[in-house]
Amino acid sequence: MGVILTGGQIHDSEPALELFEGIELTGKKVLADKAFGSEKIRDYLAGHGAIVCIPDKSNAVIKHDFDAQLYKQRNVVERFFQRIKEFRHIAIRFDKLDICFLNFIFLAAFIRHL
């Protein structure tokens, strides 16, 4: 599992390829929201043998097929982030140092998993 913590002004899709680099993607299903639907990301994933399940933005010139039923499984990730945001420490981001914030996210994830 990989985690990259970025600044608030950086779009989520910018570090996506860096995050995928250390992962074996052949035969894996990649579920992502519309923000990750760029051709660059799609080409990278397809080139590494991944099954891409990303809906297109409404203004996309090229439309891609995606499995809507499979995409619904993405809600597990969304629910996880909503649960850890119940910790005020995470929602407000009290920590000044990135490493402290990231460690608290891991701690919250562990507590929620119990």
Buried (B, 14 or more C-beta within 10 A) or exposed (E): EEEEEEEEEEEEBEBBEEEBEEEEBEEEEBBBBEEBBBEEBBEBBEEBEBBBBBBBEEEEEEEEEBEEEEBEEBEEEEEBEEBBEEBEBBEEEEBEEEEEBBEBBEBBBEEEEE
